[in-house]
Amino acid sequence: MSLELEVRAPAAPAKAPTVMKPGVDFNAIKQRQQSTWASGDFAVIGTTLQIVGESLAEAADVRAGERVLDVAAGNGNATLAAARRFARVTSTDYVPHLLDKGAARAKAEGLDVQFQVADVEDLPFADGSYDVVLSTFGAMFTPDHTRPAREMLRVVRSGGRIGLANWTPEGFIGQLFKVIGAYLPAPEGLKSPALWGTEAHIADLFGAQATDIRAERRNFNFRYHSVAHWLQIFRDYYGPTHKAFAALDPARQAALAQDIAALLNRLNTAGSASLVVPGEYLEVVITKR
């Protein structure tokens, strides 16, 4: 069911300075996060999420000839979805080797895409230079939530759209991060990335400059052979779990694996023959004032 969010009247300008929380070193956190996403090989997991990019491109009504920016693009799911609709796409991320993976995928399909290393918190593009900005499970992981929201709003034109896919706190990935957080707590004062998967937080971040915000809760089904198969793939290739296991001693690694396995078993809808775990996310389309 689609949810129409209340759009607030304009309050603060787009470039209002970020209020930094005392004791939170966002730059140090960002450096650690960049190292996390550069570890393992996110593309192994990222390619399985392609359907999310396709759904988001449809929800954002991406059209041929439009200028589309994919931020925190990873290996390019939303990038490819927009390019398949004949948009003029620029794909950005702050992890260069992920962009290389996206470029290889685009080349294999004969898609014309520009790839550029860029940080969603400080985009090197002019105001209003894009018709559509997209992000699938990317911008939500920035440490200072206001900065990527401000930058996405800045680079999209008036009347343009911002399309986001964000994991919800209640969904599988939100619960997974809670399990990991019990072993490796986040820095004090840092907001959870899963807040981006709530309608209220989206309204707080974007409502002052939006004429319309549409949000719909969807599910992506994680499909693997078994719990052990999922654990192996995510332990080897998914940055946050890869780094979490590497930071723990063997006994706590085993305990973390057991707790994640319990979560997977509880959410598995496929019985003993396979693993299918629904992962809830919030699909959002914001129209800029």
ZALOVEX-221562 format. One record per residue (C-alpha): x negated, y, z negated. Coordinates in steps of 0.001 Angstrom, whole numbers, plus 500000, padded with zeros to 6 digits. Example, Ala and Ser with C-alpha at 12.3 -4.5 7.8 and 13.67 -1.06 7.14 Angstrom:
[r [487700, 495500, 492200]]
[r [486330, 498940, 492860]]
//
This chain:
[r [500000, 500000, 500000]]
[r [498668, 503434, 500921]]
[r [498223, 505993, 498172]]
[r [498573, 509697, 498906]]
[r [496466, 511683, 496463]]
[r [497313, 515124, 495179]]
[r [495129, 517708, 496933]]
[r [494009, 520526, 494701]]
[r [493752, 524171, 495630]]
[r [490248, 525453, 496416]]
[r [488255, 526096, 493296]]
[r [484508, 526250, 493839]]
[r [482462, 526823, 497015]]
[r [480846, 523841, 498681]]
[r [477331, 524871, 497749]]
[r [477928, 525525, 494060]]
[r [474816, 524468, 492147]]
[r [474788, 521013, 490620]]
[r [475042, 520961, 486831]]
[r [472332, 518615, 485629]]
[r [473067, 516519, 482577]]
[r [470467, 516988, 479819]]
[r [468154, 514008, 479626]]
[r [469093, 512555, 483033]]
[r [466154, 512608, 485448]]
[r [467981, 512210, 488752]]
[r [464780, 512319, 490806]]
[r [463198, 509449, 488864]]
[r [466436, 507454, 489095]]
[r [466637, 508061, 492832]]
[r [463082, 506822, 493327]]
[r [463913, 503616, 491463]]
[r [467120, 503204, 493467]]
[r [465266, 503701, 496736]]
[r [462806, 501007, 495684]]
[r [465737, 498748, 494771]]
[r [467460, 499074, 498137]]
[r [464150, 498608, 499944]]
[r [463591, 495305, 498113]]
[r [464907, 491977, 499302]]
[r [466623, 492348, 502665]]
[r [470023, 494007, 502392]]
[r [470698, 493377, 506091]]
[r [471256, 489681, 505324]]
[r [474269, 490669, 503206]]
[r [475090, 493832, 505130]]
[r [475926, 492072, 508382]]
[r [478605, 490017, 506609]]
[r [480402, 493279, 505724]]
[r [480918, 494391, 509352]]
[r [484701, 494095, 509145]]
[r [484715, 496874, 506534]]
[r [483061, 499261, 508997]]
[r [485588, 498367, 511676]]
[r [488509, 498947, 509310]]
[r [487062, 502278, 508173]]
[r [486522, 503485, 511754]]
[r [490175, 502730, 512475]]
[r [491388, 504395, 509262]]
[r [489341, 507513, 510053]]
[r [490706, 507460, 513626]]
[r [487248, 507666, 515235]]
[r [487675, 508725, 518854]]
[r [485550, 508606, 521990]]
[r [483211, 511577, 522286]]
[r [483447, 512644, 518647]]
[r [480276, 513469, 516722]]
[r [480005, 510898, 513925]]
[r [477485, 510784, 511086]]
[r [476989, 507564, 509106]]
[r [475311, 508338, 505761]]
[r [473536, 505801, 503548]]
[r [474208, 503607, 506572]]
[r [472176, 500579, 505573]]
[r [471901, 498309, 508594]]
[r [474679, 500140, 510382]]
[r [478126, 498576, 510001]]
[r [480050, 501854, 510255]]
[r [477473, 503072, 512789]]
[r [478200, 500196, 515167]]
[r [481948, 500431, 514616]]
[r [481950, 504116, 515610]]
[r [479630, 503545, 518582]]
[r [481886, 500747, 519847]]
[r [484608, 503400, 520002]]
[r [482344, 505515, 522254]]
[r [481634, 508156, 519621]]
[r [478297, 510014, 519561]]
[r [476771, 508536, 516432]]
[r [473871, 509516, 514192]]
[r [472951, 506816, 511670]]
[r [471031, 507842, 508528]]
[r [469552, 506208, 505453]]
[r [466605, 506872, 503151]]
[r [465281, 503310, 503612]]
[r [463570, 503261, 507039]]
[r [463477, 499492, 507528]]
[r [467268, 499294, 507137]]
[r [467613, 501808, 509970]]
[r [465270, 499609, 512021]]
[r [467702, 496721, 511477]]
[r [470603, 498899, 512598]]
[r [468674, 500048, 515657]]
[r [467990, 496443, 516648]]
[r [471690, 495636, 516372]]
[r [472646, 498686, 518459]]
[r [470076, 497793, 521124]]
[r [471374, 494211, 521297]]
[r [474858, 495556, 522056]]
[r [473674, 498258, 524424]]
[r [475023, 501018, 522170]]
[r [473604, 504562, 522329]]
[r [472972, 505610, 518715]]
[r [470574, 508124, 517162]]
[r [468775, 506880, 514028]]
[r [467211, 509287, 511547]]
[r [465757, 508904, 508060]]
[r [467776, 511204, 505800]]
[r [469005, 511388, 502209]]
[r [472767, 511830, 501777]]
[r [472051, 514187, 498872]]
[r [470113, 516556, 501164]]
[r [471219, 516138, 504764]]
[r [469093, 517885, 507445]]
[r [472086, 518931, 509559]]
[r [473849, 522241, 510135]]
[r [477162, 523144, 508526]]
[r [480153, 521763, 510412]]
[r [478048, 519820, 512909]]
[r [480107, 516593, 512807]]
[r [483714, 515645, 513456]]
[r [483555, 512568, 511214]]
[r [481292, 511440, 508370]]
[r [481387, 507770, 507318]]
[r [479857, 505754, 504481]]
[r [480437, 502101, 503611]]
[r [479214, 501179, 500121]]
[r [476411, 503734, 500466]]
[r [477030, 507248, 499159]]
[r [478672, 505775, 496055]]
[r [475269, 504607, 494755]]
[r [473670, 508052, 494549]]
[r [472791, 509069, 490961]]
[r [474330, 512577, 491090]]
[r [477834, 512147, 492498]]
[r [478473, 515817, 493252]]
[r [475550, 516227, 495651]]
[r [476505, 513672, 498331]]
[r [480127, 514823, 498192]]
[r [479015, 518422, 498672]]
[r [476710, 517486, 501547]]
[r [479311, 515394, 503377]]
[r [481813, 518228, 503076]]
[r [479227, 520719, 504297]]
[r [478242, 518917, 507510]]
[r [481777, 517998, 508619]]
[r [483774, 520635, 510485]]
[r [487021, 522150, 509263]]
[r [489754, 519666, 510117]]
[r [487207, 516849, 510365]]
[r [487388, 513606, 508410]]
[r [485255, 511843, 505833]]
[r [485761, 508077, 505655]]
[r [484493, 506095, 502663]]
[r [484548, 502478, 501547]]
[r [483720, 502173, 497819]]
[r [483789, 499176, 495481]]
[r [486346, 499552, 492677]]
[r [485534, 499111, 488964]]
[r [488111, 496322, 488663]]
[r [486968, 494391, 491720]]
[r [484316, 491700, 492005]]
[r [481332, 493987, 492647]]
[r [482426, 496346, 489877]]
[r [482567, 493381, 487510]]
[r [479225, 492080, 488793]]
[r [477532, 495349, 487901]]
[r [479041, 495175, 484416]]
[r [477526, 491705, 483984]]
[r [474124, 492964, 485152]]
[r [474475, 496060, 482944]]
[r [474722, 493857, 479866]]
[r [471141, 492743, 480577]]
[r [469763, 495953, 482085]]
[r [471789, 498979, 480895]]
[r [471948, 502016, 483168]]
[r [470192, 505199, 481985]]
[r [472252, 507077, 479404]]
[r [474433, 509777, 480932]]
[r [474445, 508263, 484426]]
[r [477901, 507863, 485937]]
[r [478902, 504461, 487236]]
[r [478885, 504165, 491050]]
[r [482195, 502305, 490746]]
[r [483892, 505600, 489840]]
[r [483829, 506269, 493593]]
[r [486317, 503422, 493827]]
[r [488919, 505343, 491802]]
[r [491453, 507753, 493258]]
[r [490965, 510270, 490439]]
[r [487202, 510572, 490958]]
[r [487619, 511004, 494709]]
[r [490101, 513817, 494039]]
[r [487647, 515441, 491623]]
[r [484800, 515283, 494139]]
[r [486634, 516254, 497323]]
[r [490073, 517653, 496454]]
[r [489121, 521334, 496303]]
[r [488138, 521306, 499984]]
[r [490658, 518812, 501348]]
[r [494003, 519238, 503016]]
[r [494709, 515525, 502740]]
[r [493238, 512503, 500949]]
[r [494491, 509021, 501792]]
[r [493312, 506042, 499763]]
[r [494153, 502383, 500142]]
[r [492886, 499429, 498141]]
[r [491600, 496606, 500317]]
[r [489767, 493319, 499833]]
[r [486640, 492013, 501475]]
[r [486289, 488246, 501045]]
[r [482804, 487040, 500148]]
[r [482575, 483644, 501879]]
[r [479742, 481264, 500940]]
[r [479160, 477520, 500700]]
[r [479152, 477502, 496913]]
[r [478334, 479463, 493774]]
[r [474730, 478280, 494058]]
[r [474581, 479491, 497692]]
[r [475872, 482966, 496733]]
[r [473377, 483193, 493862]]
[r [470493, 482229, 496099]]
[r [471396, 484749, 498823]]
[r [472038, 487640, 496444]]
[r [469051, 486854, 494233]]
[r [466731, 486807, 497251]]
[r [468157, 489591, 499405]]
[r [470527, 492007, 497597]]
[r [468436, 494797, 496047]]
[r [470307, 495283, 492734]]
[r [470456, 491571, 491869]]
[r [466976, 490922, 493300]]
[r [465483, 493616, 491061]]
[r [467586, 492614, 488045]]
[r [466327, 489039, 488076]]
[r [462742, 490198, 488657]]
[r [462914, 492424, 485565]]
[r [463928, 489594, 483198]]
[r [461969, 486789, 481589]]
[r [462859, 483213, 482659]]
[r [465269, 482601, 479767]]
[r [467241, 485765, 480448]]
[r [467160, 485083, 484182]]
[r [468860, 481761, 483489]]
[r [471415, 483456, 481216]]
[r [472193, 486110, 483836]]
[r [472619, 483441, 486521]]
[r [474988, 481550, 484225]]
[r [477085, 484658, 483548]]
[r [477296, 485547, 487256]]
[r [478226, 481950, 488075]]
[r [481033, 482120, 485514]]
[r [482346, 485289, 487176]]
[r [482184, 483688, 490621]]
[r [483953, 480546, 489437]]
[r [486677, 482578, 487771]]
[r [487374, 484631, 490920]]
[r [486901, 481868, 493507]]
[r [490108, 481242, 495468]]
[r [488771, 478300, 497534]]
[r [488598, 475578, 494928]]
[r [485638, 473203, 494792]]
[r [485175, 472885, 498555]]
[r [483754, 476345, 499173]]
[r [483438, 479847, 497726]]
[r [485803, 482672, 498649]]
[r [485742, 485636, 496269]]
[r [487911, 488692, 497044]]
[r [486019, 491937, 496483]]
[r [488320, 494914, 496065]]
[r [487273, 498256, 497520]]
[r [488891, 501653, 498032]]
[r [489179, 502825, 501634]]
[r [489375, 506625, 501660]]
[r [489950, 509170, 504420]]
[r [489561, 512858, 503507]]
[r [490564, 515661, 505870]]
[r [488507, 518803, 505260]]
[r [490308, 522094, 504800]]
//
